[in-house]
Amino acid sequence: MKNLILIRHAKSSWEAPLHDKDRPLTNQGMKDAHLVSSHISDFIPKTYMIWSSSAERASETAVIFAQNILYPIECIDYKDELYTFDENKLEKVIKSCDNGIESVILFGHNEAITNFVNKFGDAFINNVPTAGFVSLQFDTDNWDRIKKGKTKKIIFPKELK
């Protein structure tokens, strides 16, 4: 079994004249990240790796989640290739995961996340919102062979408010 949790970065700011990759979270984004991360402990595997896009908004979201689920922030694996909006590129990164790793929590971007969970999960999601959490499970021992899996849990901030 392989477990994959995809989390879209929390709401980010468009106010400052920054490159897209450098945009930080808004106050609401921080609140939503704390809110969702405080409701996931029953839905995460016992052992896992955290991967995050190197974009500021994704890495800030990953740090908030890591702190709230007691994952060492220095162990977060930041990957430039996760700064993508293309589900095919996202799929390529996921399928390159070492097979010794059973579970990954991944922080990334839309449209890649919504399109990926609709391709590989068994529940249609119109749009994974910012700070949205989607857990997928695959009946395989090889990341490169993942195909249609089971959508195990969906948590969106608006449902917790």
Solvent accessible surface area in square Angstrom, and as a share of the most:
residue,aa,sasa,rsa
1,M,103,0.46
2,K,1,0.00
3,N,31,0.16
4,L,1,0.00
5,I,2,0.01
6,L,0,0.00
7,I,0,0.00
8,R,44,0.16
9,H,12,0.05
10,A,0,0.00
11,K,99,0.42
12,S,9,0.06
13,S,20,0.13
14,W,186,0.65
15,E,165,0.74
16,A,49,0.38
17,P,139,0.88
18,L,86,0.43
19,H,148,0.66
20,D,49,0.25
21,K,66,0.28
22,D,70,0.36
23,R,15,0.05
24,P,45,0.29
25,L,9,0.04
26,T,35,0.21
27,N,112,0.57
28,Q,76,0.34
29,G,0,0.00
30,M,79,0.35
31,K,132,0.56
32,D,11,0.06
33,A,0,0.00
34,H,84,0.38
35,L,46,0.23
36,V,0,0.00
37,S,2,0.02
38,S,73,0.47
39,H,84,0.38
40,I,0,0.00
41,S,81,0.52
42,D,127,0.66
43,F,80,0.33
44,I,33,0.17
45,P,32,0.20
46,K,201,0.85
47,T,104,0.60
48,Y,38,0.14
49,M,64,0.28
50,I,0,0.00
51,W,13,0.05
52,S,0,0.00
53,S,0,0.00
54,S,35,0.23
55,A,0,0.00
56,E,71,0.32
57,R,4,0.01
58,A,0,0.00
59,S,17,0.11
60,E,45,0.20
61,T,0,0.00
62,A,0,0.00
63,V,41,0.23
64,I,15,0.08
65,F,0,0.00
66,A,0,0.00
67,Q,96,0.43
68,N,58,0.30
69,I,22,0.11
70,L,164,0.82
71,Y,27,0.10
72,P,63,0.40
73,I,75,0.38
74,E,142,0.64
75,C,68,0.40
76,I,11,0.06
77,D,50,0.26
78,Y,95,0.36
79,K,38,0.16
80,D,96,0.50
81,E,94,0.42
82,L,2,0.01
83,Y,60,0.23
84,T,11,0.06
85,F,95,0.40
86,D,54,0.28
87,E,44,0.20
88,N,94,0.48
89,K,122,0.52
90,L,3,0.02
91,E,24,0.11
92,K,152,0.64
93,V,14,0.08
94,I,2,0.01
95,K,51,0.21
96,S,86,0.55
97,C,10,0.06
98,D,92,0.48
99,N,68,0.35
100,G,66,0.63
101,I,38,0.19
102,E,83,0.37
103,S,2,0.02
104,V,3,0.02
105,I,1,0.00
106,L,0,0.00
107,F,0,0.00
108,G,1,0.01
109,H,2,0.01
110,N,18,0.09
111,E,97,0.43
112,A,1,0.01
113,I,0,0.00
114,T,5,0.03
115,N,54,0.28
116,F,1,0.00
117,V,1,0.00
118,N,36,0.19
119,K,100,0.42
120,F,7,0.03
121,G,1,0.01
122,D,83,0.43
123,A,38,0.29
124,F,156,0.65
125,I,11,0.06
126,N,127,0.65
127,N,70,0.36
128,V,0,0.00
129,P,35,0.22
130,T,33,0.19
131,A,0,0.00
132,G,0,0.00
133,F,0,0.00
134,V,0,0.00
135,S,10,0.07
136,L,0,0.00
137,Q,45,0.20
138,F,2,0.01
139,D,131,0.68
140,T,28,0.16
141,D,103,0.53
142,N,33,0.17
143,W,1,0.00
144,D,89,0.46
145,R,170,0.62
146,I,6,0.03
147,K,156,0.66
148,K,125,0.53
149,G,12,0.12
150,K,108,0.46
151,T,17,0.10
152,K,102,0.43
153,K,69,0.29
154,I,56,0.28
155,I,9,0.05
156,F,20,0.08
157,P,8,0.05
158,K,152,0.65
159,E,108,0.48
160,L,52,0.26
161,K,150,0.63
